[in-house]
């Protein structure tokens, strides 16, 4: 099984990328590729710009990477209750090429944040929206209070109950 994983943030220290990376590596017998949204930085999408330059080659490159996956693991950053601008811009550019961005791939949809809600707002938005972009969401997971529940040195969830819940979710759904 090939897994493409990414955090929905362009922060070089993205906690969502850390969670996505950790989680993707929990899958048994999987080949894991981690994407960095900074590799897909494009100008802010607009129809006038699109008319001028056409479809952006990095949007196609992102879609091409997703197409190689059997499963997508994504952990979304929450900015003001919604997607980060970096992720939303990629989504906007890609959706102009195809509405089937996630190409019916199985998906583990996640979010984390330093707060107690663990990105619950963005997780709800994506859980409702991603199926319209051909995501086959098998499960969702929220890690609250990232700084208290994730060991940065060991690069793992430190809270045993939360770690066990994630491991069980993967075993039961993938």
N, CA and C of each residue as an Amber inpcrd file, in Angstrom:
protein
   522
   0.8510000  -1.1800000   0.0000000   0.0000000   0.0000000   0.0000000
   0.8910000   1.2360000   0.0000000   0.5640000   2.1770000  -0.8680000
   1.2910000   3.4460000  -0.8970000   0.4350000   4.5200000  -0.2360000
   1.0450000   5.2110000   0.7040000   0.3760000   6.2920000   1.4260000
   1.0470000   7.6080000   1.0770000   0.2300000   8.5760000   0.6930000
   0.6780000   9.9600000   0.5730000   0.1320000  10.6790000   1.8060000
   1.0120000  11.3600000   2.5210000   0.6010000  12.0700000   3.7360000
   1.1030000  13.5060000   3.6750000   0.3100000  14.4010000   4.2600000
   0.7360000  15.7910000   4.3540000  -0.0340000  16.5050000   5.4520000
   0.5690000  17.5570000   5.9370000  -0.0920000  18.4740000   6.8520000
  -0.5960000  19.6460000   6.0530000  -1.7800000  20.1110000   6.3710000
  -2.3990000  21.2020000   5.6230000  -1.9120000  22.5630000   6.0670000
  -0.6030000  22.7430000   6.1040000   0.0050000  23.9800000   6.5500000
   1.3170000  24.1800000   5.8130000   1.7120000  25.4270000   5.6490000
   3.0190000  25.7150000   5.0550000   4.0560000  26.0820000   6.1050000
   3.7330000  25.9090000   7.3760000   4.6960000  26.1680000   8.4430000
   5.8230000  25.1410000   8.3710000   7.0610000  25.6120000   8.4650000
   8.1890000  24.6770000   8.4310000   8.2100000  23.7990000   9.6830000
   7.5200000  24.2000000  10.7210000   7.4120000  23.4110000  11.9600000
   5.9790000  22.9450000  12.1890000   5.2880000  22.6410000  11.1290000
   3.8710000  22.2910000  11.2000000   3.6060000  21.1000000  12.1170000
   2.7670000  21.3270000  13.1160000   2.3770000  20.2270000  13.9960000
   1.4780000  19.2490000  13.2500000   0.7450000  19.7280000  12.2670000
  -0.1030000  18.8380000  11.4760000   0.7360000  17.9450000  10.5670000
   1.8140000  18.4550000  10.0380000   2.7070000  17.6120000   9.2450000
   3.3470000  16.5550000  10.1390000   3.7010000  16.9300000  11.3600000
   4.2730000  15.9640000  12.3070000   3.2660000  14.8500000  12.6160000
   2.0080000  15.2240000  12.8340000   0.9810000  14.2210000  13.1190000
   0.7290000  13.3400000  11.9020000   0.6450000  13.9170000  10.7190000
   0.4130000  13.1380000   9.4990000   1.5660000  12.1640000   9.2520000
   2.7830000  12.6180000   9.4500000   3.9640000  11.7680000   9.2550000
   3.9610000  10.6060000  10.2520000   3.7610000  10.9270000  11.5140000
   3.6950000   9.8860000  12.5530000   2.6210000   8.8570000  12.2100000
   1.4450000   9.3400000  11.8610000   0.3070000   8.4600000  11.6060000
   0.5290000   7.5850000  10.3770000   1.0260000   8.1510000   9.3010000
   1.2610000   7.3710000   8.0850000   2.2110000   6.2110000   8.3580000
   3.1590000   6.4340000   9.2400000   4.1280000   5.3930000   9.5560000
   3.5850000   4.3320000  10.5040000   2.3630000   4.4900000  10.9860000
   1.7140000   3.4580000  11.7960000   1.1070000   2.3510000  10.9340000
   0.8740000   2.6410000   9.6610000   0.2750000   1.6590000   8.7630000
   1.2660000   0.5260000   8.5200000   0.7880000  -0.6860000   8.5890000
   1.6280000  -1.8740000   8.3720000   1.8940000  -2.0640000   6.8750000
   3.1160000  -2.4500000   6.5610000   3.5090000  -2.7880000   5.1890000
   3.1660000  -1.6890000   4.1810000   3.4070000  -0.4640000   4.5540000
   3.0810000   0.6560000   3.6810000   4.3440000   1.3840000   3.2320000
   4.2990000   1.8430000   2.0010000   5.3160000   2.7500000   1.4870000
   4.7580000   4.1540000   1.7110000   5.4960000   4.9920000   2.4140000
   4.9930000   6.3100000   2.8070000   5.7860000   7.4070000   2.0940000
   5.0420000   8.3590000   1.5390000   5.6460000   9.5570000   0.9700000
   4.9920000  10.7660000   1.6220000   5.8170000  11.6370000   2.1720000
   5.3310000  12.8360000   2.8530000   5.4850000  14.0270000   1.9070000
   4.3910000  14.7400000   1.7080000   4.4290000  15.9560000   0.8960000
   4.5590000  17.1740000   1.7940000   5.2250000  18.1770000   1.2860000
   5.3690000  19.4600000   1.9730000   4.6590000  20.5050000   1.1140000
   3.6730000  21.1830000   1.6820000   2.9200000  22.1690000   0.9100000
   3.8000000  23.2810000   0.3540000   4.9500000  23.5120000   0.9720000
   5.8580000  24.5360000   0.4580000   6.4020000  24.1810000  -0.9230000
   6.3630000  22.9100000  -1.2740000   6.7980000  22.4930000  -2.6050000
   5.7430000  22.7830000  -3.6720000   4.5640000  23.2410000  -3.2340000
   3.4510000  23.5100000  -4.1490000   2.9420000  24.9430000  -3.9930000
   3.8570000  25.8380000  -3.7000000   3.4880000  27.2410000  -3.5030000
   3.1910000  27.8880000  -4.8560000   1.9880000  28.4300000  -4.9590000
   1.5240000  29.0640000  -6.1900000   0.9850000  30.4470000  -5.8610000
   0.8570000  31.3070000  -6.8550000   0.2320000  32.6020000  -6.5900000
  -1.2060000  32.3960000  -6.1190000  -1.7210000  33.3610000  -5.4170000
  -3.0920000  33.3050000  -4.9250000  -4.0470000  33.1180000  -6.0990000
  -4.8660000  32.0630000  -6.0150000  -5.7610000  31.7520000  -7.1210000
  -6.7460000  32.8860000  -7.3790000  -6.9970000  33.1450000  -8.6340000
  -8.0290000  34.0650000  -9.0910000  -8.3440000  33.7510000 -10.5400000
  -9.5820000  33.9410000 -10.9370000  -9.9720000  33.6040000 -12.3070000
  -9.2350000  34.4510000 -13.3360000  -8.9640000  35.7100000 -13.0050000
  -8.2210000  36.5520000 -13.9430000  -6.7970000  36.0290000 -14.1300000
  -6.1660000  35.6310000 -13.0340000  -4.8200000  35.0660000 -13.1170000
  -4.8480000  33.7550000 -13.9060000  -5.8260000  32.9080000 -13.6240000
  -5.9480000  31.6420000 -14.3460000  -6.1310000  31.8870000 -15.8460000
  -6.9210000  32.8850000 -16.1830000  -7.1330000  33.2080000 -17.5970000
  -5.8270000  33.6410000 -18.2500000  -5.0100000  34.3100000 -17.4650000
  -3.7390000  34.8300000 -17.9620000  -2.6610000  33.7510000 -18.0830000
  -2.5380000  32.8780000 -17.0690000  -1.4370000  31.9030000 -17.0650000
  -1.8900000  30.4690000 -17.3160000  -3.1850000  30.2010000 -17.2300000
  -3.6810000  28.8380000 -17.3990000  -3.5660000  28.0360000 -16.1140000
  -3.7020000  26.7370000 -16.2570000  -3.6030000  25.8570000 -15.0970000
  -2.1560000  25.8290000 -14.6180000  -2.0000000  25.9170000 -13.3110000
  -0.6490000  25.9770000 -12.7590000  -0.0300000  24.5860000 -12.7310000
   1.2260000  24.4970000 -13.1630000   1.9140000  23.2020000 -13.2420000
   2.0820000  22.5530000 -11.8660000   2.1900000  23.3410000 -10.7970000
   2.3300000  22.7520000  -9.4600000   1.0250000  22.1340000  -8.9760000
  -0.0960000  22.6590000  -9.4330000  -1.3840000  22.0400000  -9.0930000
  -1.4540000  20.6620000  -9.7400000  -1.0290000  20.5660000 -10.9810000
  -1.0140000  19.2630000 -11.6450000  -0.0260000  18.3200000 -10.9740000
   1.0950000  18.8410000 -10.5340000   2.0900000  18.0170000  -9.8410000
   1.5220000  17.4610000  -8.5320000   0.7600000  18.2770000  -7.8140000
   0.1190000  17.8290000  -6.5790000  -0.8940000  16.7270000  -6.8880000
  -1.7110000  16.9420000  -7.9030000  -2.6830000  15.9270000  -8.3120000
  -1.9830000  14.6310000  -8.7430000  -0.8770000  14.7600000  -9.4470000
  -0.1290000  13.5850000  -9.8830000   0.3920000  12.7910000  -8.6920000
   0.8430000  13.4760000  -7.6590000   1.2980000  12.7840000  -6.4410000
   0.1390000  12.0410000  -5.7850000  -0.9980000  12.7060000  -5.6420000
  -2.1600000  12.0540000  -5.0230000  -2.5830000  10.8250000  -5.8160000
  -2.4640000  10.8940000  -7.1270000  -2.8740000   9.7780000  -7.9840000
  -2.0440000   8.5240000  -7.7520000  -0.8360000   8.6670000  -7.2140000
   0.0230000   7.5050000  -6.9670000  -0.3350000   6.7700000  -5.6790000
  -1.2160000   7.3480000  -4.8820000  -1.5240000   6.7940000  -3.5610000
  -2.6380000   5.7630000  -3.6020000  -2.5700000   4.8440000  -2.6730000
  -3.6920000   3.9670000  -2.3690000  -4.5180000   4.5870000  -1.2440000
  -3.8320000   5.3570000  -0.4120000  -4.4640000   5.9790000   0.7540000
  -3.8210000   7.3410000   0.9880000  -4.6330000   8.3030000   1.4160000
  -4.1450000   9.6470000   1.7280000  -4.3730000   9.8940000   3.2180000
  -3.3170000  10.3300000   3.8880000  -3.3890000  10.7260000   5.2940000
  -3.1410000  12.2190000   5.3290000  -4.1390000  12.9650000   5.7600000
  -4.0060000  14.4210000   5.8040000  -4.4200000  14.9200000   7.1770000
  -3.6020000  15.8200000   7.7160000  -3.9170000  16.4730000   8.9840000
  -3.9560000  17.9700000   8.7230000  -5.1230000  18.5460000   8.8910000
  -5.3410000  19.9440000   8.5150000  -5.0670000  20.9100000   9.6560000
  -4.3450000  21.9560000   9.3310000  -4.1670000  23.0650000  10.2590000
  -5.4480000  23.8880000  10.2630000  -5.7620000  24.4550000  11.4040000
  -6.9490000  25.3020000  11.5120000  -6.5110000  26.7450000  11.7150000
  -6.8900000  27.5950000  10.7720000  -6.6210000  29.0250000  10.8740000
  -7.9500000  29.7550000  10.9060000  -8.2490000  30.3820000  12.0240000
  -9.5120000  31.1050000  12.1960000 -10.7150000  30.2230000  11.8630000
 -10.6540000  28.9650000  12.2990000 -11.7750000  28.0520000  12.1430000
 -11.9000000  27.4150000  10.7730000 -10.8950000  27.5960000   9.9040000
 -11.0030000  27.0800000   8.5410000  -9.6480000  26.5510000   8.0820000
  -9.5580000  26.1430000   6.7960000  -8.2950000  25.6860000   6.2160000
  -7.2560000  26.7930000   6.2780000  -5.9940000  26.4050000   6.2870000
  -4.9290000  27.3930000   6.1220000  -5.0060000  27.9300000   4.6940000
  -4.5390000  29.1200000   4.4850000  -4.5430000  29.7280000   3.1550000
  -3.6920000  28.8970000   2.2010000  -2.5810000  28.3660000   2.6770000
  -1.6980000  27.5690000   1.8180000  -2.4350000  26.3480000   1.2720000
  -3.1530000  25.6290000   2.1270000  -3.8850000  24.4550000   1.6660000
  -5.0560000  24.8580000   0.7770000  -5.7950000  25.8710000   1.1790000
  -6.9620000  26.3020000   0.4020000  -6.5570000  26.7360000  -0.9990000
  -5.4140000  27.3900000  -1.1230000  -4.9490000  27.8270000  -2.4400000
  -4.6310000  26.6220000  -3.3300000  -3.9920000  25.6070000  -2.7720000
  -3.7180000  24.3920000  -3.5440000  -5.0290000  23.7400000  -3.9560000
  -5.9630000  23.6570000  -3.0310000  -7.2760000  23.0750000  -3.3210000
  -7.9610000  23.8440000  -4.4570000  -7.9110000  25.1650000  -4.3980000
  -8.5420000  25.9900000  -5.4370000  -7.9110000  25.7650000  -6.8050000
  -6.5850000  25.7730000  -6.8780000  -5.9110000  25.5460000  -8.1590000
  -6.2180000  24.1480000  -8.6930000  -6.1490000  23.1410000  -7.8140000
  -6.3980000  21.7600000  -8.2510000  -7.8340000  21.5680000  -8.7290000
  -8.7710000  22.2160000  -8.0660000 -10.1820000  22.0290000  -8.4290000
 -10.5070000  22.6010000  -9.8030000  -9.6620000  23.4570000 -10.3230000
  -9.8620000  23.9920000 -11.6680000  -9.3990000  22.9960000 -12.7340000
  -8.5820000  22.0320000 -12.3170000  -8.1350000  20.9730000 -13.2290000
  -9.1280000  19.8230000 -13.1860000  -9.5300000  19.4410000 -11.9700000
 -10.5020000  18.3610000 -11.7840000 -11.2200000  18.5340000 -10.4510000
 -12.4940000  18.1760000 -10.4340000 -13.2270000  18.1730000  -9.1580000
 -12.8680000  16.9310000  -8.3430000 -12.3060000  15.9120000  -9.0090000
 -11.9590000  14.6560000  -8.3480000 -10.5290000  14.7010000  -7.8130000
 -10.2480000  15.7080000  -7.0180000  -8.8920000  15.9390000  -6.5190000
  -8.3260000  14.7000000  -5.8280000  -9.1230000  14.0680000  -4.9910000
  -8.6280000  12.9370000  -4.2030000  -8.8480000  11.5910000  -4.8870000
  -9.3970000  11.6060000  -6.0970000  -9.4680000  10.4480000  -6.9970000
  -9.9940000   9.1780000  -6.3290000 -10.9820000   9.3360000  -5.4530000
 -11.6160000   8.1960000  -4.7760000 -10.6490000   7.3830000  -3.9240000
  -9.5680000   7.9870000  -3.5000000  -8.6040000   7.3150000  -2.6210000
  -9.1610000   7.2510000  -1.2080000  -8.8580000   6.1430000  -0.5060000
  -9.2000000   6.0640000   0.9100000  -8.4480000   7.1600000   1.6410000
  -9.1060000   7.7350000   2.6350000  -8.4850000   8.8490000   3.3560000
  -8.6900000   8.7140000   4.8600000  -7.6220000   9.0170000   5.5860000
  -7.7070000   9.2550000   7.0200000  -7.5690000  10.7600000   7.1670000
  -8.6390000  11.3900000   7.6090000  -8.7070000  12.8480000   7.7340000
  -8.5080000  13.2240000   9.1900000  -7.5240000  14.0800000   9.4400000
  -7.1770000  14.4380000  10.8120000  -6.9690000  15.9460000  10.9560000
  -6.8700000  16.3480000  12.2100000  -6.4850000  17.7140000  12.5510000
  -5.9080000  17.6970000  13.9570000  -5.0590000  18.6580000  14.2120000
  -4.5710000  18.8870000  15.5660000  -4.3370000  20.3770000  15.7330000
  -4.2760000  20.7840000  16.9940000  -3.9780000  22.1790000  17.3160000
  -3.4620000  22.2150000  18.7500000  -2.9090000  23.3490000  19.1520000
  -2.4740000  23.4660000  20.5450000  -3.6580000  23.5210000  21.5170000
  -4.8510000  23.7740000  21.0100000  -6.0240000  23.9260000  21.8700000
  -6.7740000  22.6330000  22.1270000  -7.7250000  22.7230000  23.0290000
  -8.4880000  21.5620000  23.4790000  -9.4180000  20.9910000  22.4080000
  -9.7770000  21.7900000  21.4040000 -10.6950000  21.3010000  20.3700000
  -9.9690000  20.5550000  19.2530000  -8.6520000  20.6510000  19.2000000
  -7.8660000  19.8660000  18.2560000  -8.2080000  20.0780000  16.7880000
  -8.5700000  21.2930000  16.4180000  -8.9020000  21.5690000  15.0170000
 -10.2730000  21.0630000  14.6170000 -11.1810000  20.9470000  15.5800000
 -12.5110000  20.3750000  15.3220000 -13.2770000  21.1320000  14.2370000
 -13.1400000  22.4410000  14.1730000 -13.8940000  23.2150000  13.1710000
 -13.4450000  22.8860000  11.7610000 -12.1370000  22.8870000  11.5120000
 -11.6490000  22.5850000  10.1660000 -11.9040000  21.1240000   9.8120000
 -11.8570000  20.2560000  10.7990000 -12.1380000  18.8400000  10.5560000
 -13.5820000  18.6520000  10.0940000 -14.5070000  19.3590000  10.7270000
 -15.9180000  19.2900000  10.3160000 -16.1100000  19.8320000   8.9040000
 -15.4650000  20.9490000   8.6020000 -15.5830000  21.5420000   7.2660000
 -15.0670000  20.5630000   6.2140000 -13.8870000  20.0090000   6.4430000
 -13.2880000  19.0900000   5.4720000 -14.0800000  17.7920000   5.3580000
 -14.5800000  17.2890000   6.4630000 -15.3580000  16.0450000   6.4430000
 -16.6080000  16.2060000   5.5750000 -17.1720000  17.3840000   5.5690000
 -18.3390000  17.6670000   4.7300000 -17.9520000  17.9850000   3.2820000
 -16.8240000  18.6430000   3.0770000 -16.4520000  19.1100000   1.7380000
 -15.6580000  18.0950000   0.9210000 -14.7540000  17.3710000   1.5400000
 -13.8410000  16.5150000   0.7810000 -14.5370000  15.4410000  -0.0620000
 -15.6540000  14.8530000   0.3820000 -16.3210000  13.8840000  -0.5020000
 -16.7310000  14.4860000  -1.8510000 -16.9990000  15.7770000  -1.8940000
 -17.3170000  16.4290000  -3.1680000 -16.0970000  16.5160000  -4.0830000
 -14.9190000  16.2980000  -3.5000000 -13.6760000  16.2790000  -4.2660000
 -13.1340000  14.8470000  -4.3750000 -14.0560000  13.8780000  -4.2690000
 -13.7620000  12.4500000  -4.4590000 -12.8390000  11.8630000  -3.4010000
 -13.0020000  12.2970000  -2.1630000 -12.2800000  11.6710000  -1.0500000
 -13.1660000  10.5790000  -0.4630000 -12.6010000   9.4120000  -0.2700000
 -13.2910000   8.3020000   0.3790000 -12.8330000   8.2810000   1.8380000
 -13.4520000   9.1210000   2.6430000 -13.0450000   9.2780000   4.0390000
 -13.4780000   8.0450000   4.8310000 -12.4800000   7.2890000   5.2780000
 -12.7400000   6.0730000   6.0520000 -12.8300000   6.3700000   7.5420000
 -12.1270000   7.4120000   7.9870000 -12.1240000   7.7420000   9.4140000
 -11.6000000   9.1610000   9.6030000 -11.9720000   9.7390000  10.7440000
 -11.4440000  11.0440000  11.1400000 -10.8430000  10.9120000  12.5330000
  -9.8920000  11.7950000  12.8060000  -9.2000000  11.7650000  14.1030000
  -8.7590000  13.1800000  14.4460000  -8.9990000  13.5610000  15.6770000
  -8.5670000  14.8610000  16.1690000  -7.6600000  14.6520000  17.3810000
  -6.5010000  15.2900000  17.3570000  -5.5890000  15.2490000  18.4990000
  -5.6410000  16.5980000  19.1970000  -6.2640000  16.6490000  20.3740000
  -6.3370000  17.9220000  21.0970000  -5.0110000  18.2290000  21.8060000
  -4.8350000  19.4810000  22.1470000  -3.6940000  19.8990000  22.9740000
  -2.3800000  19.2710000  22.5040000  -2.0240000  19.5430000  21.2720000
  -0.8530000  18.9150000  20.6630000   0.3790000  18.9720000  21.5630000
   0.6590000  20.1320000  22.1300000   1.8880000  20.2980000  22.9200000
   1.9130000  19.4260000  24.1680000   0.7470000  19.0510000  24.6650000
   0.6690000  18.1820000  25.8400000   0.6040000  16.7020000  25.4660000
   0.1760000  16.4000000  24.2440000  -0.1030000  15.0110000  23.8710000
   0.8160000  14.4350000  22.8010000   1.8040000  15.2030000  22.3530000
   2.7330000  14.7180000  21.3300000   4.1530000  15.0000000  21.8020000
   4.9700000  13.9690000  21.8360000   6.3680000  14.0860000  22.2500000
   7.2080000  14.4190000  21.0190000   7.7070000  15.6450000  20.9520000
   8.4680000  16.0860000  19.7870000   9.8090000  15.3570000  19.6600000
  10.4160000  14.9830000  20.7710000  11.6940000  14.2670000  20.7140000
  11.5070000  12.8560000  20.1720000  10.4980000  12.1530000  20.6460000
  10.2320000  10.7850000  20.1910000   9.3910000  10.7580000  18.9110000
   8.8380000  11.9090000  18.5620000   7.9840000  12.0550000  17.3770000
   6.8220000  11.0740000  17.4080000   6.0840000  11.0950000  18.5290000
   4.9390000  10.2050000  18.6870000   3.9260000  10.8040000  19.6490000
   2.7120000  10.2870000  19.5600000   1.6810000  10.6820000  20.5140000
   2.0790000  10.1190000  21.8720000   2.1780000  10.9820000  22.8550000
   2.6260000  10.5630000  24.1840000   1.4770000  10.1060000  25.0780000
   0.2770000  10.5830000  24.8100000  -0.8950000  10.1800000  25.5880000
  -1.3110000   8.7740000  25.1410000  -1.2050000   7.8130000  26.0410000
  -1.4450000   6.4050000  25.7060000  -2.8690000   6.1880000  25.1890000
  -3.8580000   6.7910000  25.8190000  -5.2470000   6.6100000  25.3840000
  -5.4600000   7.1460000  23.9740000  -4.9210000   8.3230000  23.6850000
  -5.0700000   8.9180000  22.3560000  -4.2920000   8.1320000  21.3030000
  -3.1120000   7.6330000  21.6680000  -2.3230000   6.8190000  20.7390000
  -3.0450000   5.5100000  20.4260000  -3.5540000   4.8540000  21.4760000
  -4.2660000   3.5900000  21.2990000  -5.5110000   3.7870000  20.4440000
  -6.2130000   4.8900000  20.6450000  -7.4170000   5.1730000  19.8510000
  -7.0610000   5.3280000  18.3740000  -5.9580000   5.9870000  18.0710000
  -5.5290000   6.1580000  16.6880000  -5.1100000   4.8160000  16.0830000
  -4.3560000   4.0470000  16.8110000  -3.9290000   2.7350000  16.3210000
  -5.1350000   1.8370000  16.0390000  -6.1300000   1.8590000  16.9140000
  -7.3410000   1.0660000  16.7190000  -8.1270000   1.5670000  15.5060000
  -8.2150000   2.8600000  15.3570000  -8.9110000   3.4490000  14.2150000
  -8.2830000   2.9730000  12.9040000  -6.9590000   2.9450000  12.8380000
  -6.2660000   2.4860000  11.6340000  -6.5350000   0.9930000  11.4100000
  -6.3860000   0.2070000  12.4690000  -6.5930000  -1.2460000  12.3470000
  -8.0230000  -1.5870000  11.9180000  -8.9930000  -0.8420000  12.4020000
 -10.4060000  -1.1160000  12.0960000 -10.8680000  -0.6240000  10.7360000
 -10.1510000   0.3570000  10.1670000 -10.6600000   1.0020000   8.9430000
  -9.7810000   0.8520000   7.7150000  -8.5440000   0.3960000   7.8900000
  -7.6430000   0.3440000   6.7350000  -6.9740000  -1.0200000   6.6260000
